[in-house]
Amino acid sequence: MAIKLSKDACMRAINYSNDAREQLMTNISIMDNNVNSQFSGLQDPSYQRYLELSEQMQGMLKQIGGKMDSISQYCQSVIRWIDDYSGS
């Protein structure tokens, strides 16, 4: 079975990963703003713990966003490889 690489498939993957990363970062910001606006000034220990866990979750989501950047970079390198070896 042969693997067929195409610039078009790579470009679609780049676009999908960029769009997903942007949506993820937007949603993280919206969630953070909504929670903070609802509980601003609250000093309850349970809320403080929630904030700590929320920060950890946001960190993990940002790592996922970084992985999406890695996908885009990898696809760019595949496109360069295709160009180099196809003489384009």
Secondary structure as UniProt FT lines:
FT   HELIX           7..39
FT   TURN            40..41
FT   HELIX           45..86
//
